[in-house]
Amino acid sequence: MIESKISLEKRKTPLKSIHLYCVDCSGGSTKELRLCPCFSCPLYAYRFGKSPFRKKAILSDEERKRRGEFLRKMKEGAQR
């Protein structure tokens, strides 16, 4: 099945879906989300839409430059 570009753009990652669920659970308030008292909830650690277990990548200057060039090329290709 071929999906339209619009439906691909509206896809949410599991972490973003958890974040939206938690915002809804806390009455739509991100302040209440930060103050969430439900420590026993299995989604508690993921409520901000990020994995607390993922390590931040430490990139060398060369790798950072290479990735920057790659992203620039991708953006140029998407604008055409």
Secondary structure, 3 states (H helix, E strand, C coil): CCCCHHHHHCCCCHHHHHHHHHHHHCCCCHHHHHCCCCCCCCCHHHCCCCCCCCCCCCCCHHHHHHHHHHHHHHHHHHHC
